[in-house]
Amino acid sequence: MQFVDPPHLEMTFGISTAQFRAGSQPTADQIAAAAAKIEEGEIMLDTEVAKPIIKTWLSPACFSAKDQKQKDYIHSLTS
């Protein structure tokens, strides 16, 4: 049997797997910086891939955004 590893998006935000399991999460600034890089390349995700990213990272980041401009930007990424 052959394992095929399709292209995928991996965002670690500098957090190790152990740190993530211990509860560490990226800051709103880190998420916004990653989102800007995605926008530069116009990377599009399938809806089924995007949903867990929105739920796990973008929604919490929106609540912890430091100002309305950042909150609006993060919210725009979920559309």
C-alpha positions in Angstrom: 0.0 0.0 0.0 1.3 3.5 -0.8 0.5 6.5 1.3 -0.2 9.7 -0.6 0.4 12.9 1.3 -1.6 15.6 -0.5 -0.6 19.2 -0.3 -1.8 20.8 2.9 -1.5 24.0 4.9 0.4 23.8 8.2 0.5 26.8 10.5 2.4 26.2 13.7 2.8 29.9 14.8 6.0 28.8 16.5 4.1 26.7 19.0 5.4 23.1 19.4 3.0 20.2 19.5 3.7 19.8 23.2 3.0 23.5 23.9 -0.3 23.2 21.9 -1.3 20.1 23.9 -0.5 22.0 27.1 -3.0 24.8 26.0 -0.8 27.4 24.3 -2.5 29.2 21.4 -1.3 31.7 18.9 -1.9 35.4 19.5 -4.3 37.5 17.4 -1.2 39.2 16.0 0.3 35.9 14.9 -2.9 34.8 13.3 -3.3 38.1 11.5 0.3 37.9 10.2 -0.3 34.3 8.9 -3.6 35.4 7.3 -1.8 38.3 5.5 0.7 35.7 4.0 -2.2 33.6 2.8 -3.9 36.6 1.2 -0.6 37.5 -0.6 -0.6 34.1 -2.3 -4.4 34.0 -2.6 -4.5 30.5 -1.1 -8.0 29.1 -1.1 -9.1 26.3 1.2 -11.8 23.8 0.7 -14.8 24.5 2.9 -14.4 21.3 4.9 -10.8 22.3 5.7 -11.7 25.9 6.4 -14.4 25.2 8.9 -12.2 23.7 11.6 -9.6 26.5 11.1 -12.2 29.1 11.6 -13.6 27.4 14.7 -10.3 26.6 16.3 -8.2 29.6 15.5 -10.0 32.5 13.8 -13.1 32.7 16.1 -11.1 32.7 19.3 -8.6 35.2 17.8 -11.5 37.6 16.9 -12.5 37.6 20.6 -9.0 38.3 21.8 -8.2 41.0 19.1 -6.6 44.1 20.6 -8.7 46.6 18.6 -11.7 46.8 16.4 -9.6 47.1 13.2 -7.9 43.8 14.0 -11.2 42.2 14.9 -12.8 43.3 11.7 -9.8 42.0 9.7 -9.9 38.6 11.4 -13.7 38.4 10.9 -13.3 39.2 7.2 -11.1 36.1 6.8 -14.0 33.9 7.8 -16.2 35.1 5.0 
